[in-house]
Amino acid sequence: MAKQARFLCIGGFLNGSAVKDQGDSFECIEQSKKVTYRKLEIFHPDLWDDYYYVCETTTDKQAQNWVYDIDSN
């Protein structure tokens, strides 16, 4: 998965962005289009579990692979 995947880490930093908890989802405007980010909890058995907001076009599996740094190609 491309490193440009859109993730926002709640209370921490991922892709240089951190946000406060916005509930289950929130909408924003990107390039004149409405985009929804949804809340997703990702567990990492060796390190952490945390909540992230992931772009509506990102699957749960893609998000987990990105957090685990697994190349999906």
C-alpha positions as CSV (number, residue, x, y, z in Angstrom):
1,M,0.0,0.0,0.0
2,A,1.3,3.4,-0.8
3,K,2.8,5.4,2.0
4,Q,0.5,8.3,1.1
5,A,-2.5,6.4,2.6
6,R,-4.6,8.8,4.6
7,F,-4.5,8.0,8.3
8,L,-5.1,10.3,11.3
9,C,-4.0,9.0,14.6
10,I,-6.1,10.0,17.6
11,G,-3.9,11.5,20.3
12,G,-0.6,10.5,18.5
13,F,1.1,11.1,15.2
14,L,0.8,9.1,12.0
15,N,1.5,10.6,8.6
16,G,2.4,13.8,10.6
17,S,-1.2,14.3,11.7
18,A,-3.0,14.0,15.0
19,V,-6.6,14.7,15.8
20,K,-8.8,14.9,18.9
21,D,-11.5,12.3,19.0
22,Q,-14.3,13.3,16.6
23,G,-16.7,10.4,17.3
24,D,-17.3,7.5,15.0
25,S,-16.6,9.5,11.8
26,F,-16.2,13.0,10.4
27,E,-16.4,14.6,7.0
28,C,-14.0,17.0,5.4
29,I,-13.5,18.6,1.9
30,E,-10.5,17.4,-0.1
31,Q,-10.0,18.8,-3.6
32,S,-13.6,20.0,-3.7
33,K,-15.0,16.6,-2.8
34,K,-16.6,15.5,0.5
35,V,-14.5,12.7,2.1
36,T,-15.5,10.7,5.2
37,Y,-13.0,9.4,7.7
38,R,-14.2,6.6,9.9
39,K,-12.9,5.6,13.3
40,L,-11.0,2.2,13.4
41,E,-9.3,0.6,16.4
42,I,-6.1,-1.3,15.4
43,F,-4.5,-3.7,17.8
44,H,-0.7,-4.4,17.6
45,P,0.1,-7.4,19.9
46,D,3.7,-6.4,20.4
47,L,3.4,-2.7,20.8
48,W,0.1,-0.9,21.2
49,D,-3.5,-0.6,20.2
50,D,-4.8,2.7,19.2
51,Y,-7.7,4.4,17.4
52,Y,-7.2,5.9,13.9
53,Y,-9.4,7.7,11.4
54,V,-9.0,6.2,8.0
55,C,-10.2,7.5,4.7
56,E,-13.5,6.0,3.4
57,T,-11.6,4.4,0.5
58,T,-9.3,2.4,2.8
59,T,-10.2,-1.1,3.8
60,D,-9.7,-2.5,7.3
61,K,-7.1,-4.8,6.0
62,Q,-5.2,-2.0,4.2
63,A,-5.2,0.0,7.4
64,Q,-3.9,-2.9,9.5
65,N,-1.2,-3.6,7.0
66,W,-0.1,0.0,7.0
67,V,0.1,0.1,10.8
68,Y,1.9,-3.2,10.9
69,D,4.2,-1.9,8.1
70,I,3.3,-4.9,5.8
71,D,3.7,-4.4,2.1
72,S,0.5,-5.5,0.5
73,N,1.9,-5.7,-3.0
